[in-house]
Amino acid sequence: MPTLDIENSLWNKGYNYIAFCDEVGRGCLFGSVLAAAVIMPKGLAIEGIKDSKKLSPKKREKLYEIIKEECVAMGIGTASAETIDKINIKNATKLAMKKAVISIRDKNEKGIIPDYILIDAEKIDLPIPQRAVIKGDDISHGIAASSIVAKVLRDRLCERWHTKYPNYNIKQNKGYGTKAHREALKRYGASPMHRKTFLGKIL
């Protein structure tokens, strides 16, 4: 289970605003990659928080509302399928993370610049002290919280995308390359929101 160990050591060193950052949608065939950056209050541990992939949709939604209520500030960043095709998924993920950190706002819509960033397995191009934590959403409570925010918000986008491109059942598969999704691609071809560089072997 994720703990506050890493964040406690940073808070104890005097870092007050730690931004926790994670992404979702990296392995999808369809749609944007989305990153969330969340600043949590010092010492707060919300019961039940763990890597978003290990939670049911209902539990994620519930925890998302708690995180949204309790967090000091939050930011979201995306990189489109077109951007992913242009600069590759790794760079697009880092771009989405950078946008998320830059867009951090508190509940009064005031921008907050974090004094440290803890990121799930990446480093981003910002002049802020930061650390890439391998399997961060399994280890750090804050990174796990950001993974939940990212997953809930991208899943909500999938609902919207589904109404625009119903042939691919994005509401169900969330853009991942399920058997049914791959078959739909063979039948209907790619939509404008598919990542063309991901479809070579399928099409």
C-alpha positions in Angstrom: 0.0 0.0 0.0 1.2 3.5 -0.7 2.6 5.4 2.3 3.6 9.0 3.2 7.2 8.0 3.7 8.7 9.8 0.7 6.6 12.9 1.2 7.3 13.0 4.9 11.0 13.1 4.3 10.5 16.0 1.9 8.1 17.9 4.2 10.7 17.5 6.9 13.3 19.1 4.7 11.1 22.2 4.4 9.4 21.5 1.1 5.8 22.8 1.7 4.1 22.4 -1.7 4.9 19.0 -3.1 3.1 18.3 -6.4 2.4 14.6 -7.1 2.1 13.7 -10.7 0.9 10.7 -12.7 -0.6 10.0 -16.1 -3.2 7.7 -17.7 -3.8 6.5 -21.2 -0.2 5.9 -22.2 -0.9 2.5 -23.8 -4.2 3.5 -25.5 -4.8 3.4 -29.2 -7.3 6.3 -29.1 -7.4 9.7 -27.5 -5.2 12.0 -25.5 -2.8 11.0 -22.7 -3.9 12.9 -19.5 -1.8 13.8 -16.5 -2.9 15.1 -13.1 -0.8 17.1 -10.6 -2.1 17.3 -7.1 -0.7 19.2 -4.0 -1.9 17.4 -0.8 -2.0 18.9 2.7 1.0 17.9 4.9 0.4 14.7 6.7 -3.0 13.8 5.2 -3.5 10.1 4.4 -6.9 9.4 2.8 -8.0 5.8 3.6 -8.3 3.5 0.6 -6.0 5.4 -1.7 -3.9 3.1 -4.0 -2.9 2.8 -7.6 -6.0 3.7 -9.6 -5.7 0.5 -11.6 -6.3 -1.5 -8.5 -9.6 0.2 -7.7 -13.1 -0.3 -9.0 -14.6 2.6 -11.0 -17.1 3.3 -8.2 -14.3 3.4 -5.6 -12.2 5.7 -7.8 -15.1 8.1 -8.3 -15.7 8.2 -4.5 -12.0 8.8 -3.7 -11.7 11.4 -6.5 -14.4 13.5 -4.8 -12.5 13.2 -1.5 -9.2 14.2 -3.1 -10.8 17.1 -4.9 -12.2 18.3 -1.6 -9.1 17.8 0.6 -6.3 18.8 -1.8 -4.6 22.1 -1.6 -4.5 22.5 -5.4 -4.8 20.5 -8.6 -3.8 20.8 -12.3 -4.6 18.8 -15.4 -2.6 18.5 -18.6 -3.3 16.6 -21.9 -1.5 15.7 -25.1 -3.6 14.8 -28.1 -3.3 11.8 -30.4 -1.9 14.1 -33.0 0.8 15.3 -30.6 1.6 11.7 -29.6 2.0 10.8 -33.3 4.2 13.9 -33.8 6.6 13.7 -30.8 6.1 10.0 -29.6 4.2 8.8 -26.5 7.1 9.3 -24.0 7.6 12.9 -24.9 3.8 13.5 -25.1 3.4 12.0 -21.6 6.1 14.4 -20.3 4.4 17.3 -22.0 1.1 16.4 -20.4 2.8 16.2 -17.0 4.5 19.6 -17.5 1.1 21.2 -18.5 -0.5 19.6 -15.4 2.1 21.1 -13.1 2.0 24.5 -14.8 -1.8 24.6 -14.5 -2.0 23.9 -10.8 -4.7 26.1 -9.2 -6.1 26.2 -5.7 -9.8 26.4 -4.9 -9.8 30.1 -5.5 -8.3 29.6 -9.0 -5.0 31.0 -7.8 -1.9 29.5 -9.4 0.5 27.7 -7.2 4.1 26.9 -8.1 5.2 23.7 -6.3 8.6 23.7 -4.6 9.1 20.0 -5.3 7.6 17.4 -7.8 7.2 13.7 -7.2 6.5 12.0 -10.5 5.6 8.4 -11.4 8.7 7.2 -13.3 9.4 10.4 -15.3 11.3 13.7 -15.1 9.8 16.8 -16.7 11.3 19.9 -18.2 10.7 22.4 -15.4 13.3 24.2 -13.2 11.7 22.7 -10.0 13.4 20.1 -7.8 11.9 16.7 -8.7 12.2 13.0 -8.4 11.1 10.2 -10.6 9.7 7.4 -8.5 9.5 4.0 -10.1 6.1 2.4 -9.4 5.3 5.6 -7.7 1.6 4.9 -7.6 2.3 1.8 -5.5 4.7 3.6 -3.1 3.7 7.2 -2.6 0.2 8.1 -1.3 0.3 11.4 -3.2 1.3 9.9 -6.5 -1.5 7.2 -6.0 -3.9 10.1 -5.4 -2.9 11.8 -8.7 -3.3 8.5 -10.5 -6.9 8.4 -9.3 -7.6 11.9 -10.4 -6.1 11.3 -13.9 -8.0 8.0 -14.4 -11.4 9.4 -13.3 -11.0 12.5 -15.6 -9.8 10.5 -18.6 -12.6 8.0 -18.2 -15.1 10.9 -18.2 -13.5 12.1 -21.4 -13.9 8.6 -22.9 -17.7 8.8 -22.2 -17.7 12.0 -24.3 -15.5 10.6 -27.1 -17.8 7.5 -27.3 -20.8 9.7 -28.3 -18.7 11.2 -31.1 -17.2 7.9 -32.3 -19.6 5.1 -31.2 -18.2 2.5 -33.6 -15.2 1.8 -31.3 -17.0 1.4 -28.0 -14.5 3.8 -26.2 -16.9 4.1 -23.2 -16.1 0.4 -22.5 -12.5 -0.1 -23.6 -11.3 3.4 -22.7 -9.2 3.5 -25.9 -7.2 0.4 -25.1 -6.5 -2.2 -27.8 -9.1 -4.8 -26.8 -10.0 -7.5 -29.4 -13.3 -5.8 -30.1 -11.6 -2.4 -30.6 -9.0 -3.9 -33.0 -11.8 -5.6 -34.9 -13.7 -2.3 -35.1 -10.5 -0.6 -36.5 -10.3 -3.2 -39.2 -13.9 -2.8 -40.1 -14.3 1.0 -39.9 -10.7 2.2 -40.2 -9.1 4.8 -37.9 -11.0 7.8 -36.5 -9.3 11.3 -36.4 -8.7 10.6 -32.7 -6.8 7.4 -33.1 -3.0 7.4 -32.6 -1.9 6.5 -36.1 1.6 5.5 -35.0 0.1 2.9 -32.7 -1.9 1.1 -35.5 0.7 -0.2 -37.8 0.3 -3.9 -36.9 -3.5 -3.7 -36.7 -4.1 -2.0 -40.0 
